[in-house]
Amino acid sequence: MRTTMSIDERLLERAKHRARQCGQTPGQFVEASLRRELMSSSEQPEPPKVPVFDGGTPPPATINLRSGRDIAALFTDEDATRPGGGSR
C-alpha cells in the first residue's frame, strides 16, 4: 500500500543509508523498522538462558582471563580428549 508521510530530512537520509547497507529498499527498511517497533512484549522472543555455574574451583589469581594462552594453559590433554572437551 502506498502512503505519504512527512519525515525529517536527516532521519530519512540516515534510513536510506542504512537500507543500502542492509541491501533493502527504503520502503522495506521502514516497514521492518515499524514491525520491530510495534511488536508487543509478548511477541518478542525471550532472551536466551545463560547458564550459571556455582561452585567448583576458580582459576588461580595469577591467570590473566583475557589471555587465550593463559586460559589454554589451564586445560590438560585429558580435557581436550574427553567428550564435550577440546575444539570442534
C-alpha positions in Angstrom: 0.0 0.0 0.0 1.3 3.4 -0.9 1.1 6.2 1.6 2.6 9.7 2.0 4.3 10.8 5.2 6.4 13.7 6.4 9.8 12.6 7.7 12.6 14.7 8.9 15.1 15.0 6.1 18.2 14.0 8.1 16.3 11.0 9.5 15.2 9.9 6.0 18.8 10.2 4.7 20.0 8.0 7.6 17.3 5.5 6.9 18.1 5.4 3.2 21.8 4.9 4.0 21.1 2.1 6.5 18.7 0.5 3.9 21.5 0.4 1.3 23.8 -1.2 3.9 21.2 -3.9 4.6 20.5 -4.5 0.9 16.9 -3.2 1.3 14.9 -0.6 -0.4 14.0 2.4 1.9 10.4 1.1 2.0 11.5 -2.4 3.1 13.7 -0.8 5.8 10.9 1.4 7.1 8.4 -1.5 7.1 10.8 -3.8 9.0 11.6 -1.0 11.5 7.9 -0.4 12.1 7.3 -4.1 12.6 10.1 -4.3 15.2 8.8 -1.2 17.0 5.2 -2.3 17.1 5.8 -5.8 18.4 4.2 -6.3 21.8 6.5 -7.6 24.5 4.7 -11.0 24.3 5.6 -11.3 20.7 9.3 -10.6 21.3 11.5 -13.7 21.7 12.7 -14.4 25.2 16.4 -13.7 25.7 18.5 -16.8 25.7 19.0 -18.6 29.1 22.6 -18.1 30.3 23.9 -21.0 32.4 25.3 -20.0 35.7 27.9 -22.3 37.3 28.1 -22.2 41.0 30.9 -23.9 42.9 34.0 -25.6 41.5 37.5 -24.3 41.8 38.2 -20.8 40.5 41.2 -20.3 38.3 44.4 -19.2 40.1 44.7 -15.4 40.6 47.9 -15.5 38.5 45.9 -16.4 35.4 45.0 -13.5 33.1 41.5 -14.3 32.0 41.8 -12.0 29.0 44.7 -14.1 27.6 43.8 -17.1 25.5 47.2 -18.5 26.1 46.8 -18.4 29.9 43.3 -19.9 29.7 44.6 -22.7 27.4 47.3 -23.5 29.9 44.6 -24.4 32.4 43.5 -27.4 30.4 45.2 -30.7 30.2 45.4 -33.1 27.2 42.8 -35.2 29.0 40.4 -32.2 29.0 40.7 -31.9 25.2 40.0 -35.6 24.5 37.0 -36.2 26.9 33.5 -35.9 25.4 32.5 -32.2 25.2 36.1 -31.0 25.5 38.5 -29.7 23.0 37.9 -27.8 19.8 35.0 -28.6 17.5 
